[in-house]
C-alpha cells in the first residue's frame, strides 16, 4: 500500500542511532543501527520458532519476489500470524522506547510516500501503552481441554483408527493425543509430520495458490495418515492414523471434518 502520510524518522545521538518507518500514520518498523542491537530474525530463532536455515530461505524469497519478511513467514506456515504480530510489537516497542529515552538525541522526520507489503503495522498507542490480552479463565481452559479430549476420543471411533492427536504446527508439539502402540509413537509422528504441513504451505506460496489445505493424505503399505489443518484456528491440525486394511478412507475423512466442526478452542 502506498501512503502520502508515510515517511522516516531518523534519530541520532552520541550513543545510539536508529530509524522509525511510518506508513499511514502507523509504525511499520523501528531499527537500531548501533552495534549489538538484536534483529528480529534473531528473536525468532531464540524463541525456537524458526531455524537459521528457515530465515535464509525466507530472506532469499524476499530478495527474489520483493515480498515482506514477516508475511512470507506467515504464508509459509512457519509462524502463526497472531504470534508473529505480538513478537514484532514487542520488538519494535523495545527499539522505540530506547530511541525515545536518549537524552541527547536529535530527530528528523523525512516525509516520503512508500509502499509496504504488509498489514503488520502498529499505532503509537499499541507500542507505548500495550494492552495484553486477558488470560483464559481457568474454567475455560479446563473446558477447552475437555473438548479436545472428547474430540480425540471421537476420532478413535472411526473405523480403522488407532492413534490421533491435535498438533501445534509452530512447535510440532501435541496439545492432546490418544492411542498409539510400541511401534508407533503418535507424538513423534506429529512432530515429524509438522514438516509435511510446512512444506505444503510453502509449496502453495511458491506456486501462488490462494487456497487453504483441506487435508493431506499419506498412504503407506499398511496405514493411512490423514492431516487436517483447523479452518477455525490457524496453526493447529488434527492428525489421524488408520490401519489401511480396516479403514474406509472416504468415511474417515468425512468423520474427521465433522469432528473438527465440534472442536472448540
N, C-alpha and C positions, 0 to 999 in steps of 0.2 A: 504494500500500500504506500502511496506517495502522500506526503503531508507538507503543506505550506507552513505548518506550525512547528516543524521539527528543527533540529539543529544539534549543536555540540557544545557542551560546557567544558572548557579546558581549565583545569585547576593546577596551579604550581606553587610550591613552597620550597624552603631550603632543605626539607627532609623528605618530601614526597611529592608526587605529581600524579595526575590522572585525568580521565575523560569520562564524561557522562553523556550518553546519546539519548536524545529526546525525539519521540515520534508521536505526533498528535497529542501533545501535552502529557505524554506518559514516558516513563523511563524504560528504554529498551535494553540498556546495558550500562554498566559502570565498571571501569577498569583502572587498576593502579599500575603505573609503569615503573615503579621503583623496584630494585632487586629484592627478591624474597617474597613478592606478592604471590598468593596462591591463585592459579587459574581454575576455571570451572571444571574442566575435564579432570583435573587432579582431585577435585572434590568428589566427583562421580566415582572415580577409581577407589578413593579412600572409603567410600560408602559401599564398595563392592557391588555396585550396580552395573558397571561395565568393566571390561579389561582394557589394557593399553592397545591391544590389537583391535578391539571394537572402536576405540577412539580414532586410531589411524585410518580404519576403513571408512568411518563416518566423515572424517576430515577430507579424505580423498574423494568421496562422493560429493561433498560440498564444493570442492575445487572444480570438480568436473561439471556439475549441474548448476552451481550458484545457489544451492539450497541453504537453508538455515540449519546450523549445527543442532540446535535443540529439536527442531521439527523433524529432522532426519532420525534422531534418536527415538522419537515417538513413533514415526512411520515404520521404522524397522522393528518395533516391538521391544527395544532394548530397555526403555524406561517408561513407566506409565506417566501420562501427561500430568496428573494431579501431583504425583511425587516429584516430578521434574520441576513443576511450577513452584512448589514450596521450597525446594533446594535452591532454585535460581533466585527466588525472592530473598532468601536469607543471604545468599552470596552477594547479590547486588546491594542489599541493605547494609551489609558489613562494610563494603568498599565505600558506599556513600557516607556512612557515619564517620569513617576515618577521614574522608576528604573534608567533610563539614566541620570536623573538630580541629583542623590545622589552624593554629593561631596566627601564623604569618602568611597564610595562603592568599593568592590573588587568583581571581576567576574571570574568565572572559567567555561570553556567550556568542557563538557564531551561528546565526540563522542559516539554515541550509536545508532545502527540500531534499528528502531522502526516501528511498524505498526500503521497506523492511518486510521480509517474507515470513513473519511470524506474528501471532496474536499474543505471544508471551511477553506482555508489557505490563507495567505497574504504575499506579498513581503514587504520588509522593506520600499520601496517607498510608498506603499499604506498606511502604518501605520505612516510614518513620514512626508509625503507630500501628504496627501489625496486630491483627486480631486473630489469635489462634483458634481454629475450630474446636468446638466443645468435644471433650472426650465422650465416647459412648457410655451410657449409663450401664452399670454392672448387670442390671436385669436384662438390658437389651443385648449385651454381649453374650449372656447365657442363652438368651432366646435364639441368637444367631447360631451359636454352636450347636444347639439342639436341632435347629433346622438343617444344618449341614449334616449332622449325624443321621437324621431321618432320611434326608435325600440320598445319602450314600447307601443306607440300608435298602432303599427302594431300588437302587441300581443292581443290588445283588439278587433281586427277584427276577431280573432279566434272564431269559433262558441262555445258559452257557457262561454267564458272568462268574468270574472267580476272584476279581480284585477291582477296586475302584478308588479314586481319590479326587480331591479338589486341590488344584495346584496354583501357586503364585508364580506366574511366568517371569517375574523380575528376578526372583531368587532361586526358583526351582524347588522351593520347599512345599511340602504338603500342609494344607490347612485342615485336612481331615482325611483319613484313609480307612479302608476296610478290606479284609481278605488278603490274598497272597498265600504263599507257601514257601517251603525251604528252597525251592528252585526259582522263585520269583518274588523279589522284594519290591513291593509297589512304590515305596519312597525312592529307591534307587532308579526305578523305571521312570518315575515322574521327573526327577532331576535331569535324566538323560534326554527325555522327550521334550523338555523345555527348549532345548536347542533346535528340535524339529519345528516347533512353533515359531521361534525367532527366525529361522531360515526361511520359512514360508512367507512370513510377513515381509522380510527383506526382499525376497524374490518378487512379491507383488508390487513393492515400491519401485524396484528396478524396472519392472515391466509396465509401470504406470497404470496398474489396475486399481481403480477406485471402487473397491468392493470389500466385503467382510468375509472372513472364513467361517463357514457354517460348521464344518467338521473336517477332520483329517483322518483317513483310514490307512492303517498299516496292516498289511496281510502277510502273516507268517505261515509256515507249513502247517502248524498245529494251532495257531492262535490268531485272533483278530484284536487289534488295539484301535480304539476309537478315541480321538481327541476332539473335544467340543469347547471352543472358547465361549465364555459367557457373553451374551449380547448386552446384558444389563450391567456388567461390571468389567470394565477394561482391565486386562492384565491377569485375569483368572481363567482357568479352564478345567473342565471335567475330563477325567481320564479313565477309560473303562477297558478292562482286559477280559476277553471271552475265549472259551475253548471252542475252536472252529467246528469240531465235529457235532457239537450240541447247539450251536448258535444259529439263530435266524437273523442275519445281518440287517435286513431291512427293518425288521421289528425292533431290533436293538437300537438302531439309530432313531427310530420314531419314539421309543420309550425314553431315550436319553434326552431328546429335545423336550419331551413332556416334563421330565423331572427337572430340567433346567428352569422351566417356567415357574415351578413351585419353590425354587431356591431363593430365599430372601437373605440378603446380607446388609 
